[in-house]
Each structure stands twice: as structure tokens, then as C-alpha cells.
Amino acid sequence: MAPTIASTVVDRPAAQVFAYATDPAHFSEWQQGLIDGHLDPPGPARVGTKCLTTRRIGGANRVVTSVLTHIDAPRRWGVEGIDGPIRATVDVTVEPLTETSSRLTIAVGFDGHGIGKLLVPLIVRRQAQKEMPANVEALKRRVEAHQPQHPA
């Protein structure tokens, strides 16, 4: 099935948008239902690095593990879920439009395993279609509100 795609123009340079959008420590600031996120091991992201996120699902906190599948900073980044009944594939693309603005596009697809085979088409895909535009707009507001530091 086709991924859910949300896109927006952010009034910030591509490198700034990319750094924020792909840092799991910031995911809870703009993704609904996400409580925490981090890379394992910590440090610069590389292909194969694990991305662990904690979501509130069905009244419980659940850790989901994804693996970084590609990175081409500051333009493309992607992860693929490797555990749980619902495994997301996420692709982030940042296109510079000018020196100070960028187009951010996030595509999310889902693969169900076990009970997830029922949940993906019945609930998960619809929920993503509803949440993704709001998530991308929340990300845009956060990035645009952050004033970059200029050298003195």
C-alpha cells in the first residue's frame, strides 16, 4: 500500500530543518503519541544505527526499534522498523528552495506482523493519515520558532 505523505515549506535552511527532523531526541516535540526517542549507540547517525522510540499505545508505553537504512545529510534520511506487530518505514526528504527555506516531506508506510496485519488497514493507516499533516506542521512551527545563533 502507498505510504502516507505529508509535506510543508519551512522558512529555515535545509541543514537546520534536517538536523531537527531527524533527531530522535526532538521527535516527542512534534509527533503525537511519542514520549521519547534516542539513537543507539548515541552519537552521529550512520546506516545501521538503531533508533529507539517510546510511544503511548493502548494505555502502555511501548519501545519500538527501527534501524537507519539511509542517510544523505542534509537531504535524505530513513528508518525501518524491526520489531513489534506494526513496523513503520519512514523517509524524510529536505529540499532546499532558497538559502533560507526548504521543503520538508515525510513519507510513512506500515507493515503488519501478527495482529498488526489486522491493525494496519483498520486503524494505523487512517490514524497516520490524520496525524501526519498535524505532525509536519508542528515540526515546522518548532523549527521556525528556533532562532539560529549568529556569530558575533
Helices and strands as residue ranges (DSSP letters): E 4-10, H 14-21, G 24-26, H 27-30, E 34-40, E 50-57, E 60-72, E 76-81, E 86-96, E 102-112, H 116-119, I 120-124, H 125-145
